[in-house]
Amino acid sequence: MSAARFNAPHLHALTALSLSLFAGDAAAHSGTGLAGGFASGFAHPFGGGDHLLAMVCVGIWGALLGPPLRYALPVVFPLLMVAGAVAGMFALPMPPVEFGIALSVLVLGGCIATAWRAPPWLAIAIVSLFAVFHGYAHGRELPSAADPVGYSLGFVFATGLLHVLGIGLGEGALRKGHVWLIRALGAAIGLVGAFYLWSAIIA
């Protein structure tokens, strides 16, 4: 297969995403305080591999599943993430959050690697569950932010853009007949998720 057949923008995006696999685990929610504000919230998801990969995976999987999940999953995730953030702000009881976040990277990567065509209700349930864990982790940090509202808006906006990136990668692969490339990326992400999960277990 000739390298000329690859779409350059998609290849560049995949390269950048692959580099993010080596980001420190749980880095997006390891701090003890937040500067606050829209810009800080917008930048936050890009600082931790676990959150970034899960959010991009939602878009990729939605693209592979096609309508209506292509549009539904990127809407469901931010909405349930906000619900999880509220639960985190009030410190409501939750299972170990780091396990849930690590598991989200493992499972979503696996869904892409296998090109699993889950029933719509199940796909939405899986994404919703993981969104709550991701939102909860950030909700615990929000009270320390200088501007919680601005920070939250920035974070949700960045999440939406990462979903769009995932959709673009998935759609590009489908149109170019390179689904194998996206599935390989999903397998790599799943392996990173397994590493995150192992790190959470032994921590």
C-alpha positions as CSV (number, residue, x, y, z in Angstrom):
1,M,0.0,0.0,0.0
2,S,1.5,3.3,-1.1
3,A,2.1,6.0,1.5
4,A,0.7,8.5,-1.0
5,R,-2.7,7.1,-0.5
6,F,-2.9,8.4,3.1
7,N,-4.6,11.6,3.7
8,A,-2.0,13.9,5.2
9,P,-4.2,15.8,7.7
10,H,-5.5,12.5,9.1
11,L,-2.0,11.0,9.3
12,H,-0.8,14.0,11.2
13,A,-3.7,13.8,13.6
14,L,-3.1,10.1,14.2
15,T,0.6,10.8,14.8
16,A,-0.2,13.5,17.4
17,L,-2.7,11.2,19.0
18,S,-0.2,8.3,19.1
19,L,2.3,10.6,20.9
20,S,-0.3,11.3,23.6
21,L,-0.2,7.6,24.5
22,F,3.0,8.2,26.4
23,A,1.5,11.0,28.5
24,G,1.6,10.3,32.3
25,D,-1.4,8.4,33.6
26,A,-4.1,10.3,35.3
27,A,-2.2,13.5,34.8
28,A,-5.4,15.5,34.0
29,H,-6.5,15.2,37.6
30,S,-3.4,14.8,39.7
31,G,-3.1,18.4,40.8
32,T,-4.3,19.8,44.1
33,G,-5.5,23.2,42.8
34,L,-6.7,24.8,39.6
35,A,-6.0,28.3,38.2
36,G,-9.6,28.5,37.0
37,G,-11.0,30.2,34.0
38,F,-12.1,29.2,30.6
39,A,-8.5,28.8,29.2
40,S,-7.4,26.7,32.1
41,G,-10.5,24.4,31.7
42,F,-10.0,24.2,28.0
43,A,-6.3,23.1,28.3
44,H,-7.0,20.6,31.1
45,P,-8.1,17.6,29.0
46,F,-5.0,17.9,26.8
47,G,-2.7,17.5,29.8
48,G,-3.7,13.9,30.7
49,G,-3.6,10.9,28.4
50,D,-6.4,9.0,30.1
51,H,-9.0,11.7,29.6
52,L,-7.8,12.7,26.1
53,L,-7.8,9.2,24.8
54,A,-11.2,8.3,26.2
55,M,-12.8,11.5,24.7
56,V,-11.3,10.8,21.3
57,C,-12.4,7.2,21.4
58,V,-16.0,8.2,22.0
59,G,-15.9,10.1,18.7
60,I,-14.1,7.3,16.8
61,W,-16.5,4.6,18.0
62,G,-19.5,6.8,17.2
63,A,-18.2,7.2,13.7
64,L,-17.7,3.5,13.3
65,L,-21.2,2.8,14.6
66,G,-22.7,5.4,12.2
67,P,-26.0,7.3,12.6
68,P,-27.6,8.0,15.1
69,L,-24.8,7.1,17.5
70,R,-22.2,9.1,15.5
71,Y,-24.1,12.2,16.9
72,A,-25.6,10.8,20.0
73,L,-22.4,9.6,21.8
74,P,-20.6,12.9,21.6
75,V,-23.7,14.6,23.1
76,V,-24.3,12.0,25.8
77,F,-20.7,12.1,27.1
78,P,-20.5,15.8,28.0
79,L,-24.0,15.8,29.5
80,L,-23.2,12.8,31.8
81,M,-19.8,14.2,32.5
82,V,-21.5,17.4,33.9
83,A,-23.7,15.1,36.0
84,G,-20.6,13.3,37.3
85,A,-18.9,16.7,38.0
86,V,-21.9,17.7,40.2
87,A,-21.6,14.4,42.1
88,G,-17.9,15.0,42.6
89,M,-18.4,18.5,43.9
90,F,-20.7,17.1,46.6
91,A,-18.4,14.2,47.2
92,L,-21.2,11.7,46.6
93,P,-20.1,8.0,47.1
94,M,-18.6,6.4,44.0
95,P,-16.6,3.3,43.2
96,P,-12.9,4.0,42.8
97,V,-12.7,6.7,40.2
98,E,-9.2,6.0,38.9
99,F,-10.3,2.4,38.1
100,G,-13.3,3.7,36.2
101,I,-11.3,6.1,34.2
102,A,-8.6,3.6,33.3
103,L,-11.2,1.0,32.4
104,S,-12.9,3.5,30.1
105,V,-9.7,3.8,28.0
106,L,-9.3,0.0,28.0
107,V,-12.9,-0.7,27.0
108,L,-13.4,2.1,24.5
109,G,-10.1,1.2,22.8
110,G,-11.3,-2.4,22.7
111,C,-14.6,-1.4,21.1
112,I,-12.7,0.4,18.4
113,A,-10.2,-2.4,17.9
114,T,-12.9,-5.0,17.4
115,A,-15.2,-2.6,15.5
116,W,-17.9,-3.7,17.9
117,R,-21.4,-2.7,16.6
118,A,-23.0,-2.6,20.0
119,P,-26.8,-2.0,20.2
120,P,-27.6,1.7,20.5
121,W,-28.9,1.4,24.1
122,L,-25.8,-0.5,25.2
123,A,-23.3,1.9,23.5
124,I,-25.0,4.9,25.1
125,A,-25.0,3.1,28.5
126,I,-21.3,2.4,28.3
127,V,-20.4,5.9,27.3
128,S,-22.7,7.4,29.9
129,L,-21.1,5.3,32.7
130,F,-17.6,6.3,31.8
131,A,-18.5,9.9,31.4
132,V,-19.7,10.0,35.0
133,F,-16.3,8.7,36.2
134,H,-14.5,11.3,34.1
135,G,-16.8,14.1,35.3
136,Y,-16.6,13.0,38.9
137,A,-12.8,13.3,38.9
138,H,-12.9,16.9,37.7
139,G,-15.9,17.8,39.9
140,R,-13.7,17.0,43.0
141,E,-11.2,19.6,41.7
142,L,-13.7,22.4,40.8
143,P,-14.1,23.9,44.3
144,S,-10.4,24.8,44.2
145,A,-10.7,26.7,40.8
146,A,-10.7,30.4,40.8
147,D,-13.6,30.5,38.3
148,P,-15.4,27.2,38.4
149,V,-18.0,28.2,35.9
150,G,-15.5,29.4,33.3
151,Y,-13.3,26.4,34.0
152,S,-16.3,24.0,33.5
153,L,-17.3,25.7,30.2
154,G,-13.7,25.4,28.9
155,F,-13.5,21.8,29.8
156,V,-16.8,20.9,28.2
157,F,-15.9,22.8,25.0
158,A,-12.5,21.0,24.8
159,T,-14.3,17.7,25.3
160,G,-16.6,18.4,22.4
161,L,-13.6,19.3,20.2
162,L,-11.9,16.0,21.1
163,H,-15.1,14.1,20.2
164,V,-15.1,15.9,16.8
165,L,-11.5,15.0,16.3
166,G,-12.4,11.3,16.9
167,I,-15.3,11.5,14.5
168,G,-13.0,13.0,11.9
169,L,-10.5,10.2,12.3
170,G,-13.2,7.6,12.1
171,E,-14.9,9.1,9.1
172,G,-11.6,9.6,7.3
173,A,-10.7,6.0,7.9
174,L,-14.1,4.8,6.6
175,R,-13.9,7.0,3.5
176,K,-10.4,6.0,2.6
177,G,-10.9,2.3,3.3
178,H,-8.3,2.4,6.2
179,V,-10.5,1.0,8.9
180,W,-7.7,-1.3,9.8
181,L,-5.6,1.7,10.8
182,I,-8.3,3.0,13.2
183,R,-8.7,-0.5,14.6
184,A,-5.0,-0.8,15.2
185,L,-5.1,2.6,16.9
186,G,-7.9,1.3,19.1
187,A,-5.8,-1.8,20.0
188,A,-2.9,0.5,21.0
189,I,-5.2,2.7,23.1
190,G,-6.7,-0.4,24.7
191,L,-3.2,-1.5,25.7
192,V,-2.5,1.9,27.2
193,G,-5.8,1.5,29.1
194,A,-4.6,-1.8,30.5
195,F,-1.4,-0.1,31.7
196,Y,-3.5,2.6,33.4
197,L,-5.6,0.0,35.0
198,W,-2.6,-1.9,36.3
199,S,-1.0,1.3,37.6
200,A,-4.3,2.1,39.5
201,I,-4.3,-1.4,41.0
202,I,-0.7,-1.3,42.3
203,A,-0.9,2.3,43.4
